Amino acid sequence: MNFIDQELQFFILQSLGLLAIMFPAFCILSIVRNSRAFKKKGKLMWTLVVILLPIIGSFLYLSIGRDQVLNTEVRSDIR
């Protein structure tokens, strides 16, 4: 029974580790692909936030920074 618990703990730890790597990587790729949507220093600022605070920075980017990208795309479609 203890062996199963250790396997489950190891699986959860691996999953969290993978998430901690993939989540910021997704955000950085999004920042790079949508670099025209940011002002000059915005791209650098969001990249540093995501790199220095991987989990929290990724959530911040997706909740705040991604809105900037979407708003810019909507404005460019209207024009």
C-alpha positions as protocol buffer text, in pm:
chain_id: "A"
residue {
  index: 1
  type: MET
  ca { x: 0 y: 0 z: 0 }
}
residue {
  index: 2
  type: ASN
  ca { x: 282 y: 240 z: 83 }
}
residue {
  index: 3
  type: PHE
  ca { x: 444 y: 168 z: -257 }
}
residue {
  index: 4
  type: ILE
  ca { x: 129 y: 282 z: -440 }
}
residue {
  index: 5
  type: ASP
  ca { x: 123 y: 601 z: -238 }
}
residue {
  index: 6
  type: GLN
  ca { x: 484 y: 673 z: -333 }
}
residue {
  index: 7
  type: GLU
  ca { x: 406 y: 612 z: -701 }
}
residue {
  index: 8
  type: LEU
  ca { x: 110 y: 847 z: -683 }
}
residue {
  index: 9
  type: GLN
  ca { x: 319 y: 1111 z: -512 }
}
residue {
  index: 10
  type: PHE
  ca { x: 589 y: 1075 z: -776 }
}
residue {
  index: 11
  type: PHE
  ca { x: 330 y: 1104 z: -1057 }
}
residue {
  index: 12
  type: ILE
  ca { x: 182 y: 1418 z: -903 }
}
residue {
  index: 13
  type: LEU
  ca { x: 528 y: 1569 z: -859 }
}
residue {
  index: 14
  type: GLN
  ca { x: 619 y: 1491 z: -1221 }
}
residue {
  index: 15
  type: SER
  ca { x: 292 y: 1640 z: -1345 }
}
residue {
  index: 16
  type: LEU
  ca { x: 346 y: 1960 z: -1149 }
}
residue {
  index: 17
  type: GLY
  ca { x: 704 y: 1984 z: -1274 }
}
residue {
  index: 18
  type: LEU
  ca { x: 595 y: 1941 z: -1632 }
}
residue {
  index: 19
  type: LEU
  ca { x: 325 y: 2204 z: -1583 }
}
residue {
  index: 20
  type: ALA
  ca { x: 579 y: 2442 z: -1429 }
}
residue {
  index: 21
  type: ILE
  ca { x: 787 y: 2412 z: -1747 }
}
residue {
  index: 22
  type: MET
  ca { x: 518 y: 2399 z: -2015 }
}
residue {
  index: 23
  type: PHE
  ca { x: 292 y: 2675 z: -1883 }
}
residue {
  index: 24
  type: PRO
  ca { x: 559 y: 2950 z: -1891 }
}
residue {
  index: 25
  type: ALA
  ca { x: 691 y: 2817 z: -2224 }
}
residue {
  index: 26
  type: PHE
  ca { x: 343 y: 2854 z: -2375 }
}
residue {
  index: 27
  type: CYS
  ca { x: 322 y: 3211 z: -2243 }
}
residue {
  index: 28
  type: ILE
  ca { x: 665 y: 3307 z: -2378 }
}
residue {
  index: 29
  type: LEU
  ca { x: 576 y: 3165 z: -2720 }
}
residue {
  index: 30
  type: SER
  ca { x: 254 y: 3365 z: -2712 }
}
residue {
  index: 31
  type: ILE
  ca { x: 446 y: 3682 z: -2624 }
}
residue {
  index: 32
  type: VAL
  ca { x: 694 y: 3628 z: -2907 }
}
residue {
  index: 33
  type: ARG
  ca { x: 426 y: 3548 z: -3167 }
}
residue {
  index: 34
  type: ASN
  ca { x: 213 y: 3848 z: -3070 }
}
residue {
  index: 35
  type: SER
  ca { x: 498 y: 4095 z: -3028 }
}
residue {
  index: 36
  type: ARG
  ca { x: 335 y: 4353 z: -3257 }
}
residue {
  index: 37
  type: ALA
  ca { x: 44 y: 4382 z: -3013 }
}
residue {
  index: 38
  type: PHE
  ca { x: 267 y: 4509 z: -2732 }
}
residue {
  index: 39
  type: LYS
  ca { x: 425 y: 4847 z: -2694 }
}
residue {
  index: 40
  type: LYS
  ca { x: 805 y: 4866 z: -2714 }
}
residue {
  index: 41
  type: LYS
  ca { x: 879 y: 4770 z: -2354 }
}
residue {
  index: 42
  type: GLY
  ca { x: 570 y: 4553 z: -2304 }
}
residue {
  index: 43
  type: LYS
  ca { x: 720 y: 4248 z: -2471 }
}
residue {
  index: 44
  type: LEU
  ca { x: 1035 y: 4266 z: -2257 }
}
residue {
  index: 45
  type: MET
  ca { x: 835 y: 4332 z: -1941 }
}
residue {
  index: 46
  type: TRP
  ca { x: 602 y: 4034 z: -1989 }
}
residue {
  index: 47
  type: THR
  ca { x: 889 y: 3805 z: -2083 }
}
residue {
  index: 48
  type: LEU
  ca { x: 1078 y: 3897 z: -1765 }
}
residue {
  index: 49
  type: VAL
  ca { x: 766 y: 3855 z: -1550 }
}
residue {
  index: 50
  type: VAL
  ca { x: 704 y: 3506 z: -1690 }
}
residue {
  index: 51
  type: ILE
  ca { x: 1071 y: 3402 z: -1657 }
}
residue {
  index: 52
  type: LEU
  ca { x: 1127 y: 3540 z: -1305 }
}
residue {
  index: 53
  type: LEU
  ca { x: 789 y: 3429 z: -1164 }
}
residue {
  index: 54
  type: PRO
  ca { x: 702 y: 3127 z: -1379 }
}
residue {
  index: 55
  type: ILE
  ca { x: 365 y: 3019 z: -1238 }
}
residue {
  index: 56
  type: ILE
  ca { x: 237 y: 3351 z: -1105 }
}
residue {
  index: 57
  type: GLY
  ca { x: 379 y: 3541 z: -1403 }
}
residue {
  index: 58
  type: SER
  ca { x: 209 y: 3304 z: -1645 }
}
residue {
  index: 59
  type: PHE
  ca { x: -127 y: 3351 z: -1474 }
}
residue {
  index: 60
  type: LEU
  ca { x: -75 y: 3728 z: -1478 }
}
residue {
  index: 61
  type: TYR
  ca { x: 13 y: 3724 z: -1847 }
}
residue {
  index: 62
  type: LEU
  ca { x: -289 y: 3514 z: -1937 }
}
residue {
  index: 63
  type: SER
  ca { x: -524 y: 3732 z: -1733 }
}
residue {
  index: 64
  type: ILE
  ca { x: -381 y: 4079 z: -1809 }
}
residue {
  index: 65
  type: GLY
  ca { x: -132 y: 4066 z: -2096 }
}
residue {
  index: 66
  type: ARG
  ca { x: -336 y: 3839 z: -2318 }
}
residue {
  index: 67
  type: ASP
  ca { x: -623 y: 4091 z: -2300 }
}
residue {
  index: 68
  type: GLN
  ca { x: -389 y: 4350 z: -2453 }
}
residue {
  index: 69
  type: VAL
  ca { x: -320 y: 4115 z: -2742 }
}
residue {
  index: 70
  type: LEU
  ca { x: -687 y: 4035 z: -2797 }
}
residue {
  index: 71
  type: ASN
  ca { x: -790 y: 4402 z: -2777 }
}
residue {
  index: 72
  type: THR
  ca { x: -524 y: 4496 z: -3032 }
}
residue {
  index: 73
  type: GLU
  ca { x: -638 y: 4220 z: -3268 }
}
residue {
  index: 74
  type: VAL
  ca { x: -1001 y: 4334 z: -3242 }
}
residue {
  index: 75
  type: ARG
  ca { x: -907 y: 4698 z: -3308 }
}
residue {
  index: 76
  type: SER
  ca { x: -701 y: 4600 z: -3613 }
}
residue {
  index: 77
  type: ASP
  ca { x: -992 y: 4396 z: -3753 }
}
residue {
  index: 78
  type: ILE
  ca { x: -1230 y: 4691 z: -3716 }
}
residue {
  index: 79
  type: ARG
  ca { x: -1005 y: 4929 z: -3911 }
}
